[in-house]
Amino acid sequence: MRLRLTFADQDFTATLEDNPSARDLFSMLPLDLMIDDYATNEKIAYLPRKLTEQGSDRFGNEAVGDLCYYAPWGNLAMFHGPYRWSRGLIRLGWLDNGTKPLLVRGEFPLRIEASS
C-alpha cells in the first residue's frame, strides 16, 4: 500500500506497513487534512477519527522518515529528525524518498490519497 501526500507544492510518497492501523488509514483515503510543525523533529496532521490500535506493539529501529500514528491524540506523525518510541506510537510506514518535503515550515492543507 502506497500513499501520495501533497502540501505546499511538495509531492511525495510513503509506503505503508502491513498492520491493522496502516490498513485502517488506507481505508479512509482520500483525506484532506491540515499539516503543521510539532517540536523540532516532526510534522503532524489530525485524522477525522481514531485508527484501530489492534496489533500495535512497541517497536525499535526508529528512523528519520518514519510515518507513525500517535493514538492518544489521533494524529499522524511524520518524522524528519531523530525520535524515540513512546507509548501510543504506532509505526504505519515510511517516506519513500527522504524527508526534504517535511522541512517546509508552517501549517498547510494536506492531501493524502492512494498511489500506484
Backbone as CSV, one residue per row, in Angstrom:
resi,resn,N_x,N_y,N_z,CA_x,CA_y,CA_z,C_x,C_y,C_z
1,MET,0.854,-1.174,0.000,0.000,0.000,0.000,0.897,1.234,0.000
2,ARG,0.616,2.128,-0.915,1.403,3.361,-1.003,0.486,4.560,-0.949
3,LEU,1.036,5.638,-0.387,0.321,6.903,-0.273,1.007,7.962,-1.110
4,ARG,0.216,8.893,-1.609,0.732,10.117,-2.222,0.299,11.249,-1.313
5,LEU,1.247,12.067,-0.884,0.986,13.193,0.005,1.386,14.479,-0.688
6,THR,0.533,15.500,-0.600,0.846,16.794,-1.200,0.469,17.917,-0.248
7,PHE,1.388,18.876,-0.130,1.149,20.125,0.606,2.213,21.126,0.188
8,ALA,1.857,22.393,0.171,2.808,23.485,-0.094,3.742,23.184,-1.263
9,ASP,3.186,22.761,-2.400,3.968,22.423,-3.588,4.935,21.265,-3.368
10,GLN,4.746,20.501,-2.304,5.536,19.298,-2.051,4.681,18.104,-2.460
11,ASP,5.259,17.165,-3.163,4.549,15.980,-3.629,5.473,14.794,-3.389
12,PHE,5.057,13.872,-2.517,5.924,12.757,-2.163,5.090,11.532,-1.834
13,THR,5.753,10.379,-1.727,5.051,9.135,-1.468,5.565,8.477,-0.194
14,ALA,4.722,7.594,0.335,5.075,6.794,1.502,4.574,5.377,1.264
15,THR,5.279,4.413,1.818,4.884,3.015,1.759,4.405,2.597,3.139
16,LEU,3.227,1.971,3.182,2.664,1.545,4.457,3.087,0.126,4.799
17,GLU,3.239,-0.128,6.086,3.471,-1.480,6.574,2.157,-2.254,6.481
18,ASP,2.247,-3.557,6.623,1.054,-4.395,6.626,0.647,-4.638,8.080
19,ASN,-0.068,-3.666,8.653,-0.585,-3.820,10.010,-1.997,-3.232,10.059
20,PRO,-2.782,-3.584,11.075,-4.179,-3.125,11.128,-4.335,-1.602,11.096
21,SER,-3.466,-0.868,11.759,-3.579,0.593,11.776,-3.318,1.186,10.402
22,ALA,-2.305,0.673,9.703,-1.999,1.163,8.351,-3.143,0.841,7.387
23,ARG,-3.705,-0.361,7.491,-4.837,-0.714,6.630,-6.045,0.169,6.934
24,ASP,-6.249,0.505,8.206,-7.351,1.382,8.589,-7.157,2.776,7.974
25,LEU,-5.941,3.302,8.038,-5.653,4.592,7.416,-5.943,4.523,5.915
26,PHE,-5.471,3.479,5.256,-5.652,3.343,3.811,-7.135,3.309,3.445
27,SER,-7.956,2.717,4.313,-9.389,2.629,4.034,-10.087,3.987,4.093
28,MET,-9.445,4.988,4.704,-10.028,6.323,4.844,-9.739,7.241,3.650
29,LEU,-8.875,6.811,2.753,-8.440,7.672,1.655,-9.545,7.922,0.653
30,PRO,-9.528,9.076,-0.005,-8.591,10.199,0.156,-8.942,11.035,1.382
31,LEU,-7.932,11.751,1.892,-8.093,12.614,3.056,-7.598,14.020,2.746
32,ASP,-8.326,15.007,3.241,-7.888,16.401,3.206,-7.761,16.858,4.646
33,LEU,-6.514,17.122,5.060,-6.193,17.458,6.446,-5.381,18.751,6.477
34,MET,-4.962,19.128,7.657,-4.001,20.220,7.834,-2.734,19.619,8.427
35,ILE,-1.592,20.047,7.899,-0.315,19.575,8.420,0.410,20.758,9.047
36,ASP,1.098,20.502,10.160,1.783,21.570,10.879,3.020,21.011,11.562
37,ASP,3.914,21.890,11.949,5.124,21.501,12.659,4.792,21.176,14.107
38,TYR,5.494,20.174,14.653,5.388,19.860,16.070,6.805,19.613,16.564
39,ALA,7.163,20.285,17.637,8.531,20.211,18.164,9.508,20.583,17.046
40,THR,10.670,19.972,17.053,11.666,20.313,16.034,11.946,19.159,15.088
41,ASN,11.229,18.037,15.271,11.592,16.849,14.504,10.444,16.189,13.754
42,GLU,9.259,16.810,13.741,8.143,16.137,13.077,7.086,17.112,12.582
43,LYS,6.302,16.610,11.648,5.083,17.277,11.202,3.940,16.376,11.628
44,ILE,2.803,17.001,11.985,1.645,16.220,12.404,0.402,16.661,11.649
45,ALA,-0.550,15.741,11.572,-1.849,16.013,10.946,-2.890,15.186,11.695
46,TYR,-3.962,15.843,12.133,-5.017,15.156,12.877,-5.992,14.489,11.914
47,LEU,-6.313,13.242,12.199,-7.241,12.468,11.385,-8.678,12.754,11.803
48,PRO,-9.650,12.500,10.913,-11.050,12.751,11.258,-11.599,11.779,12.301
49,ARG,-10.939,10.642,12.457,-11.314,9.685,13.506,-10.068,8.903,13.901
50,LYS,-10.147,8.251,15.057,-9.006,7.458,15.516,-8.894,6.172,14.703
51,LEU,-7.659,5.706,14.555,-7.387,4.440,13.888,-7.435,3.301,14.892
52,THR,-7.632,2.099,14.390,-7.560,0.926,15.249,-6.145,0.808,15.827
53,GLU,-6.077,0.323,17.032,-4.780,0.084,17.675,-4.498,-1.407,17.772
54,GLN,-5.339,-2.209,17.141,-5.192,-3.657,17.175,-3.817,-4.064,16.649
55,GLY,-3.144,-4.910,17.404,-1.854,-5.423,16.973,-0.699,-4.452,17.131
56,SER,-0.933,-3.325,17.809,0.163,-2.366,17.973,1.064,-2.812,19.127
57,ASP,2.340,-2.776,18.895,3.331,-3.167,19.890,4.478,-2.174,19.858
58,ARG,5.272,-2.234,20.901,6.499,-1.432,20.938,7.364,-1.828,19.739
59,PHE,7.984,-0.845,19.125,8.898,-1.144,18.022,10.237,-0.479,18.289
60,GLY,11.255,-0.975,17.643,12.593,-0.408,17.732,13.008,0.114,16.367
61,ASN,14.274,0.399,16.231,14.820,0.887,14.958,14.104,2.132,14.459
62,GLU,13.780,3.056,15.384,13.164,4.310,14.984,14.077,4.996,13.969
63,ALA,13.480,5.540,12.915,14.306,6.128,11.852,13.679,7.414,11.336
64,VAL,14.535,8.352,10.983,14.093,9.548,10.287,13.380,9.086,9.021
65,GLY,12.214,9.658,8.761,11.418,9.257,7.606,10.268,8.329,7.957
66,ASP,10.164,7.936,9.236,9.046,7.091,9.652,7.733,7.865,9.613
67,LEU,6.677,7.173,9.215,5.310,7.672,9.279,4.624,6.892,10.385
68,CYS,4.130,7.595,11.398,3.546,6.946,12.560,2.171,7.520,12.876
69,TYR,1.502,6.843,13.778,0.221,7.287,14.309,0.379,7.385,15.820
70,TYR,-0.018,8.538,16.383,0.031,8.710,17.830,-1.392,8.565,18.358
71,ALA,-1.691,7.387,18.893,-3.051,7.022,19.284,-3.685,7.959,20.324
72,PRO,-2.949,8.389,21.356,-3.614,9.245,22.353,-4.205,10.533,21.770
73,TRP,-3.581,11.106,20.755,-4.064,12.355,20.163,-4.816,12.130,18.853
74,GLY,-4.682,10.948,18.256,-5.355,10.668,16.992,-4.728,11.366,15.798
75,ASN,-3.394,11.498,15.802,-2.739,12.204,14.703,-1.660,11.377,14.027
76,LEU,-1.414,11.728,12.762,-0.267,11.198,12.042,0.957,11.981,12.482
77,ALA,2.091,11.317,12.508,3.366,11.956,12.824,4.373,11.529,11.761
78,MET,4.977,12.507,11.090,5.984,12.244,10.063,7.294,12.828,10.570
79,PHE,8.252,11.954,10.818,9.495,12.375,11.466,10.567,12.761,10.458
80,HIS,11.047,14.018,10.579,12.155,14.481,9.748,13.422,14.639,10.578
81,GLY,13.356,14.255,11.843,14.509,14.254,12.736,14.445,13.031,13.629
82,PRO,15.529,12.756,14.349,15.554,11.590,15.238,14.444,11.661,16.291
83,TYR,13.942,10.486,16.682,12.925,10.395,17.721,13.058,9.056,18.429
84,ARG,12.350,8.932,19.546,12.307,7.673,20.282,10.866,7.225,20.408
85,TRP,10.674,5.917,20.394,9.349,5.353,20.586,8.784,5.822,21.922
86,SER,7.487,6.089,21.953,6.791,6.382,23.205,5.464,5.623,23.188
87,ARG,4.918,5.388,24.366,3.664,4.643,24.480,2.582,5.308,23.625
88,GLY,1.876,4.508,22.851,0.820,5.026,21.987,1.264,5.316,20.567
89,LEU,2.551,5.206,20.278,3.075,5.469,18.937,3.080,4.171,18.127
90,ILE,2.473,4.204,16.955,2.369,3.033,16.087,3.007,3.397,14.745
91,ARG,3.995,2.597,14.327,4.613,2.876,13.021,3.681,2.371,11.917
92,LEU,3.364,3.267,10.983,2.491,2.936,9.855,3.286,2.632,8.592
93,GLY,4.465,3.221,8.470,5.268,3.050,7.269,6.420,4.025,7.255
94,TRP,6.843,4.414,6.042,7.995,5.293,5.896,7.871,6.101,4.611
95,LEU,8.531,7.242,4.602,8.590,8.084,3.402,9.553,7.437,2.413
96,ASP,9.174,7.422,1.145,9.965,6.692,0.147,11.251,7.384,-0.271
97,ASN,11.263,8.712,-0.332,12.416,9.405,-0.908,12.982,10.478,-0.002
98,GLY,13.061,10.186,1.271,13.656,11.134,2.194,12.653,12.130,2.761
99,THR,13.166,12.987,3.627,12.315,13.879,4.418,12.338,15.329,3.959
100,LYS,12.992,15.633,2.868,13.104,17.027,2.425,11.758,17.752,2.370
101,PRO,10.673,17.118,1.870,9.391,17.835,1.840,8.915,18.293,3.223
102,LEU,9.283,17.568,4.252,8.831,17.902,5.606,9.561,19.098,6.203
103,LEU,10.607,19.555,5.563,11.390,20.675,6.103,10.757,22.030,5.807
104,VAL,9.716,22.053,4.980,8.980,23.295,4.722,8.192,23.609,5.986
105,ARG,8.517,24.713,6.634,7.900,25.063,7.919,6.553,25.747,7.710
106,GLY,5.620,25.464,8.623,4.337,26.137,8.602,3.166,25.175,8.565
107,GLU,1.977,25.756,8.577,0.736,24.985,8.528,0.149,25.093,7.126
108,PHE,-0.246,23.940,6.551,-0.733,23.888,5.187,-1.829,22.837,5.036
109,PRO,-2.712,23.007,4.034,-3.626,21.921,3.679,-2.796,20.731,3.165
110,LEU,-3.185,19.534,3.561,-2.505,18.303,3.184,-3.509,17.375,2.516
111,ARG,-3.134,16.837,1.367,-3.952,15.851,0.668,-3.221,14.517,0.718
112,ILE,-3.937,13.468,1.146,-3.379,12.108,1.162,-4.306,11.235,0.347
113,GLU,-3.720,10.522,-0.622,-4.512,9.624,-1.461,-3.698,8.383,-1.783
114,ALA,-4.368,7.376,-2.308,-3.687,6.146,-2.706,-2.777,6.439,-3.892
115,SER,-1.639,5.779,-3.923,-0.682,5.919,-5.016,-0.427,4.540,-5.611
116,SER,-0.163,4.527,-6.895,0.119,3.233,-7.555,1.582,2.889,-7.480
